[in-house]
Structure formats: structure tokens, C-alpha cells
Amino acid sequence: MTGFVPVRDADLAGKAALVRLDLNVPVQDNKVSDTTRLQRAKPNIEFLRNAGAKVILLSHFGRPGGKPDPAFSLRAIIPALERELGCDVGFAEDCFGPLAEQAVGKMRAGDVLLLENTRFHAGESKNDAKMAAAMATLGDLFVSDAFSVVHRAHVSTVGLAEHLPAFVGLALERELDHLNRALGNPQKPVLAVVGGAKVSTKIDLLRNLVSKVNMLCIGGGMANTFLFAKGMAVGASLCEPDLADTARMILNEAQKTGCEILLPMDVVVASKFAAHAPHTIKPANQVADGEIILDAGPQAVDALISAMDRAKTIIWNGPLGAFELPPFDGATIAAARAAAVRTVAGKLVSVAGGGDTVAALNQAEAADDFTFISTAGGAFLEWMEGKELPGIACLFQSAKT
């Protein structure tokens, strides 16, 4: 993580630390139903408290549309946050201005204060300079600790770093370290598994990967477009025929860079898109009119597992089939478990991310055995695409000033 300053190197005693977290947790009946993000935030908060800092927490919550909305108040997560931290957590009715200033003014070293939803202000998503300057007066330093939002150039992710010394929090540092080990400076050969419905949403991702990895397995609905581009019939399957030229371009780029492409040589087909629909396994080049490809077949899974045996690092984004419809989750589950076994045996570094990916790996009961799983959606995808993430670039810039 050269070029970034970790929060461990900050002078924290008596300082007010503005900490950007992702506390956008699911809430049902006014109670937090999944505390995963609170658990990930805990070590950084405890570190700051133990170092004698005043800990001021910032986060968005839902999409209130740039104006106050009681339905999206962060106050609802206070009880769960207090249980997780084992201490009292104060609350300010705003994230800057008089109400926030009064609440911060009452803090002592080791106190924790949660500010109201940053998205209650339209200026947040516009990275408004005045809002950033006003919010920055609340603290002595800024700590970024939420990878899931670093692809957003908002006040609470970028603007504060322009006004305050900026540091990388413990969770963000760990995430960046694992991501760098997966794609930035990995153990080779590297195998990437990319699934999902449409090529159109992952063109940049695929083009970046064929220049970075040694093997690329393309699965899910997007594999159908590649099969079509190679002249195969895909029946009534999800397919984007207008992107056939793009698919061929990606295949040509892979050939130039020496990236081996794995497409399913056999598929699971059904006559309707439904759980437990009658289905058959057939070669990928023998799909009939009206048939729908819903999963990769056993030969395709065997080929992917063989690629895992040759790889040292695997990076995974997206399921291999319609994993939400049993039994068309078979390929995803088998491949995920194979990656998990090799990870536990010390043969593979495995990094995965993206919402559907996390759900699929949990469904396979393989998530806990992966080296690292990122819960970030958009940020993980943009990182895989090789794009500059503004919430990371600003930390690098702050470190140089």
C-alpha cells in the first residue's frame, strides 16, 4: 500500500477523527438484521478509542434523495452499534452545522459519536466544496475505512481529504492489501472467473482482465453471447447478439496477450426459466431452438477445476449459472467448493467480490474458506476494471502533501 498513510501512523491522542464507514445496513422493523458491516467497522473504531481519539462516524444510509427523511435516519442503527462496540454511542441530528458542532463539542477522548445520514444533503453526492469545508471543521483528521464507497466522489469520501490529513483505516487497509495481492502483484498463474447476466455490464472488466490474468473463465448469461459470437446456436437463452463483435474483439485480445479463455463446452438446458424445471445436459454446440441455457455442465466445471489446479491465485466475480434457481446453482456450488478446498490446503489465494458473488459463495457454504471476500459491489467491479477510484486517489494525494 505504498503511498498511503495507515491510521496506525497517525497522532491520535486527543484528536477528533472523522471516520467514513459504510453503515448502510439492512434494517427490518427498526432493527438491524445483518451486522456484518458493523463487525467490520469495529476494529478500527476500537483502535481509535484506545489511542485516545474522539471518534466521529460518518455514513450514508439508503437513498433519501438529498433531503432529510426520517425513514433513512441513522439513529435506527444506534442500539446495534452500541451492542457491537460495547459502549455508548452519541448521535447528532446533522452531519455538519450547529447540531453536529454542539455534539462534537461535548465529546471526550474515547467517545463515539454517530452523525446523521450524509445523504440528507444534496451536496454530499456533488462533492460540494462548501459542505466539505463545513464538515471538515468538526475534526482534526479524516479516516477512510469503507472500500464499498471509494468509487464515489462524495464529500464524505473525497472532499474531506482535501481539507484534513487523511489516513487509511484498518478495514480499508486490509481490503486494499488483499486486492493488490489478487491483481496488482499476484502469485501467478492468475485465474479470473467472471459470471453474470450480460456482457454489456462487464465489457471494461473483461477487456482489463485479458491483459492481466493468465486464464479467464466466462460463465453465466454472458457466456451465451460468447458462444453465439463463435457461431453456436443458443436457443432461447439470454444473449446479446449486438455484442457479438465485442465478444470476438475480447477473444482476439486474449489470444494476443496469451490469456486462456474458458467457455462452457457443455451446458444445462431447460424449456423454461424456473426452479426445478425439467432439464438436460448437452454439448454447448447442440442447443436447440426454444431451449434455455441455465447453467454450465459437468465437463465445464471439470475444466474450471483443472484451471484452478494450475493457478496460484483466483479472483471471482459473478455466478456461473442461474444460481438463484435450484438445481441450476450446481456449477457455481461445485466450483466454489473446489476453490475453497484448494485455498484451505494452501494451494490457492482466493479473492471474490460483488453482491451476487457473495450470495453464491454463501449458498455454496464456501465463503468462510476463501482468502478474502469483498462485500463491495460497484467499487469491487471498478477496481477489477482497472479504473481509478476517487476515494483512494484522494488518500494518495493527501499523503503527498
N, C-alpha and C positions, 0 to 999 in steps of 0.2 A: 504494500500500500504506500509506496514511495510518493511523497508529495503531499500527503495528508497528515494532519496532526491529530493523533488519538487523544481522547478525553483524559486518558491516564497521564498525559504530559501537561495537562492544564493546571494552573494555580487556582484552586477551587475554594479554599478556606474563606468563609465569609462572603463569597461571591454569589450573585444571583444568576443562575443558569437557566436560560430559555431553552427548553428541550423539545424538539419536534418529534413526536411519536405518531404512530398510526393506531389510534384508539377507536377506529371505525368498526366496532364490534357488533355482532348481531344481538339485538335486544327483543325479547318477546315478553309481553305482559309486564313491561317496565323492568325486566330483569335481564342481565347479560346471560345469553345461552351458550356462548363459547368464549372461554377466557384465554385462548391461545395467545392472542396479541398482548394481553396484559402480562402473561407469563414471560413473554419475550422482552417486554419493556422493563421488567423487574430488576434484573442485574444492574442495568445502567443507572436506574433510579437509586438503588441501594448504594452503589459506588459513590454517586454524587452526595448522598446524605452522609455517608461515613466520612467523606472528605470535608464535611463542614459547609457544603453549599446550600443555598436556598434553591429548591428545585421547583421550577415553574413549567408546567406541562402544557404543550400546545398540540392540538389535533383538529382535524375536520371530523364530521360525523354526518353521514348521509349527504343528501343533495338539497339543501334548503333554498337554493336559488339566489344566494347573495343577500338574503334578508333574514332577520330573526324569525324563528319558527319553533315554538315550544316542543313540537314533536321531534325536533332534532337537537334538543339540548343535551349537552354532555353531562349535565347533572345526573342523568339516569344511571351513569356507569360508576358513580362515586362509591356506592356500597361494595360493588365487586372489586373495585380498585383498592379500597381500604382492606378488604379481606386478603387480597393478594399480597399487598405490601406489609400488612400487619401494623399499620399506623394510620393516624387521622390524615385525611386529605381535604384541604380547604377548597373552596370554589369561588370563582369570580364571575360575575354576571356578564362580563365582556372580555375580549381578548386584548384590548388596549383602551386607553382613555381613563377617565376618573375612577370608574368602578374597579378596573384592573389595578390602577396605581394604588388605590386605598388598600386593596387586598395584599399586594406585594409589600407595601409599607409596614404591614403588621407581621411580616414573616421574620423568623429567626433561623439561625443555621440549622440545617437538618429538616426544616419544614418542607412539606409538599403542597403545592397549590395547583389546581387544575383551572385553566382559563376556558371560557366559553368557546364554542364552536367557531373556528376561524372563518368558516364559510357563511357565517351570518353577515359578512361584509362582502360586497361585490368586488372590492379592491383586492381581496385575497387572491382570486384566480387571475387577476390582471397584473399581479406583482406591482401594485400601486406604490410609488415611491413615498408618498406621504404616510400611508398606512404602515409601511415598513419602518420608517423613521420613528413614528409614534410607538410602535410595538417594541422597537429596539431600546427605548428609554427604560423599559421595565427590567432589563437585565444587564449584566456585565459581560456575558459571553453567550454564544449560541452553540448548542449541541444538536447535531443532526443524527437521529437514530431510527429512521424509518425508510428502509430501501424501497418499500412499496409506493412511495410518493416522490422519489427523486427524479422521476421523468416529468414532473410538473414544475414549471417555472412560476411558483406562487410566492407570496410574501413570506410564508412560514417555512418554505423550503429553500428559497434563493435570496429573497430580499433582505432577510436578517443578516445573512453572511456579508452583505455589503456595508453593514453598519457596526458589526460586532466581530471580535475574534471568533472564528468558527472552528469547531472540533468534531471529530467523528466519534459517535457513541459506540458502546461495546457491541451492540447487536449489529449495527451497520458495518463496523469493522470486520466482524466475523463473516457477515454475508459477502462483503467485497473480497475477503480473503479466499473464500470457497469458490466464488465465481471466477476469480483470477486463476485459481488452480484448475478450473474446468475448461476455460477457453483462452485466457490470457497467456498463461505459462503452464500448460498441462503436461502430464505424463502421456507420451504418445505410444501407440496409436490412439486417436480420439474417435469415438463413435457417437454420432448425434442421432437421436430418434425424434422425429417431428411428425406428429399426427394432427388431427383436427379436421374440420369440415371442408374448408375452402383454401385453395391456393392463393386466392386474391388477398387474403388477410395475412399471408406469410411469404409473399414474394421477396421482400427485403431480407427476411430471415434466411430463406433458402439460398439466396444469392451470396449472403455473407458466409454461411456455413460451408458451402462447397469450396471456398478459398481458405478455410481454416481447419477443417477436420479431415480425417483420413477415410471415414466411412459415414454415409448418411442414409438412414432408413426412413423412407417416407411412407406414412400409414394414414389410416382414417379416410375420410371422403376425398381428401386432396390426392391420395394415391390414384383414385379413379381418373382424375384429369391427366395424370402422367401416363397411365395405361392407355387412355384414349389417344394421347399425343404420340404413342408408339404404335398406333394403328389397331388397337384392340377394341372390340365392342364391349360396352359396359352396361348394356341393357337400360333399365330404368333407374340406374344408380345416380346418386348425387354426382354431378360432374359440371365443369365449366369449360365447355368446348371452345369458347372465345379466348381461353388462356392456353390453348394447346401450343401455340408458338412460344409463349413464355416458358412453358414446361420444357419444350425442346431446347430453348436457349439455356436453361439451367442445367439440363443434361449435358449439353455441349461444353458448358463452363466446367462442369465436374470432370469431364474427360480431359480437358486441358490441364486442370490442376491435379489430376491423379486421385480425385475423390471417388471412391467406390459407392455407387448408388444401389441401395437395396429396395426393390419394389416387390410387392407380394406376387409370387409365382402361382399361388393358389389362394382361393377366396371362399368365404362362406356366403351363399346367396339365399334369398327368400323372395317370395312373391309379394310380401307386404312389410312395411316398416312397423313392426310391433314386437313386443316381448313374446318370446316362445313361439314365434311364427315358424311353421314348418320350413326346414332349411336343408341345404345340401352343400357339400364341399366339391369344388371343381377347379380345374386349371383356370388361371386368370384370363387366358385367351379363348375360353369357351363359354363365356357368359351369354345367355340367350336373351332375346327381346322380352321385356317385361320383368326380368329378374333384377333384384336389387342386391348389390354388394354391401354386406353389413359387418363383415369382419375379415381379417386376414386368416388364411388357412394354416394348418399344422406345418406344412413344408415351409411357409413363410416365417413362422415362429422359429422353426429349427435353424433357418438361415440366419435369423437375427441373433439367436443364442450362440451360433458359431462365430458370428462377428464379435459378440461380447467376449468370447474366449480369446480372440486375437487382440482385443482392445485393452488399454490400461485405464482409460477414462471414458465414461459415458455421460452425456448430457441429454436430458429428456424433456420434451415439451409436447404434450398432446397425446390422446389415446390412439390406439391402432384400429379401433372399430367403434361401433355404436355401443360403447361400454355401459350406457345407461339402460340398455335393453338386454337382459339375460336371454339366451346364453351368448349374446354377441359381444360379451366382455371377455371371452375366452382368451383371445390372443394377447390382449393388454395384460390380463392377470398372469398368464404363463410367462410372458416376457419380463414383467415387473418382478416376479418372484425369482426368476433366473438371475436378474441383475442384483437383487438383494442377497442371494446366496453367495454370489461371487464377491460382493462387497464385504460381507461378513468374513469370508475366507481371506480377505486381504488382497484379492486379485484385481479389484476394480475400484476406482474412485467414481462414485455415482452422485451426480447433481441433477436435480429436477426442479421444475417450477411452472407456475401458471395454475389457474383455478381448476380447470378440468383435470390437469395432470395430478394435482394433489388429491383430488377426489378419487381418481382412478387408482392411484397407488395406495390410498387408504382402503379402498374396496378390495384390493389385492392383498391387504394386510402386509404390505412390503415397505411402507413409508418409513417405519422406525429403523429399518436396516440400511436405508440409503445414507450415503456420507452426509449429504445436506439437501434439504428441501426448502426452496424459497416459496413463501406464501404470496409473494408479489405477483401481480398479473401483468399489467402494462409495462411496468419497469423491467421485469424479467425479460419480457419479449423484446423490448427496445434494446436492452443490453445484449441479447443474443443477436440482434440485427446489426450490432456494431455502432449504434448511434451514441452520440454524446448525451449524457444525462445531465440536465442543467443543475439538479440538486447535488450532483457530485462535482461537476466542473467548478461550481462556486466555492466548494471547500478547498479544492486545489488552488484556486486563485487566492483565497484568504490566506492559505499557508505561505504564499509567496510574498505577501505584503507585510 
